Amino acid sequence: MIASLESLLRPLLRVLDAEDAHRLAIAALRLPHLGTPAADDSRLRVRVLGLDFPNPVGMSAGFDKHAEVAGALLRLGFGFVEVGTVTPKPQSGNPRPRVFRLPNDRAVINRLGFNSEGAEPVLARLAARGVRPGIVGVNIGANKESADRVADYVRMVESFAPVASYVTVNISSPNTPGLRGLQEAKTFDDLVARIFEARGRLPGKAASTPVLIKIAPDLTLAELDDIIGAARRRRVDGMIVANTTVRRPAGLRDASIAREAGGFSGRPLFALATRMLAEAYIRVEGAFPLIGSGGIDSGAAAVAKIRAGACLIQLYSALVFEGLRLVGEIKSELARALARGGHSSIEPLIGTEAAALTGQTWPK
């Protein structure tokens, strides 16, 4: 049903404002009877973070900001869904327009600024899921006007660890002034220490809910060294590489739109985000798993991301242009890649090209 509905809506979605089109997509996903996807190839199963993923293809944070349609997305074939970014208190984010499509570049610019209903309604929706199957992570942020952003993150981990499959600490959005400063060495170390101390005080299983850090693709290698060094010392459970970029890749065709302020995502981000992933993989040395995000718009791109060091992948921007059929296409290509190599899982592919990538010229 959803494939037919999507094909009918696609012409309308293209002419609507990007944010209005997004809300229409959310409304469509809230309809009943979305159907059940075909069972995933067993070779696509991934055991990581203490969780069993039916396949490694996840919906990135940013699509289901308020945890409205996580179940629907899982039924459409995603191996996991990350909702959010959620902030402690409600906030409206930046003024509209704040999302811009670059159709000729298959890219998106957003300066949403953590628009969020706040923690309370999202907590209620996730609690209502109860023991329903499926892996749903929560991406958390700090309020723009907060006097103590580290305290915001601590409080959000305390709130969501009991109801989430995992929690992602988003300190890499470029759309909240000063937020990326939390990636600086001393501040980052303090942030991670306080978060994990707080998680350790939680009762029962919540004390071991995986906590991941989402980093920017714009870090210098020295900054990456500091972050990964601290993450390893503090026993971070995993890392997502990477968020949107403040850079504008060379050769963009929609040059006038590219001048809009905000985080840039989509196909042209792939080279930079994948290089940062490979650099992280070499430095992590297997201490914790990496999730690859940024520019994945095909099965080949997904395979390349895994070869660069990812054990799971996330996408969002490509769905704006390719639609939900892309999820099935990526899973099919992953299965074919495994068959060609005679592999029974993606594990033998992880990081096989990381070292070679780090020796190449830095992407522009």
Secondary structure by P-SEA (a helix, b strand, c coil): caaaaaaaaaaaaaaccaaaaaaaaaaaaacccccccccccccccccccccccccccccccccccccccaaaaaaacccbbbccccccccccccccccccccccccbbbbccccccccaaaaaaaaaaacccbbbbbbbbbbbcccccaaaaaaaaaaacccccccccccccccccccccccccaaaaaaaaaaaaaaaaaccccccccbbbbbbbccccaaaaaaaaaaaaaaccccccccccccccccccccccccccccccccccaaaaaaaaaaaaaaaacccbbbbbbcccccaaaaaaaaaacccbbbbcccccccccaaaaaaaaaaaaaaaaacccccccccccaaaaaaaccccc
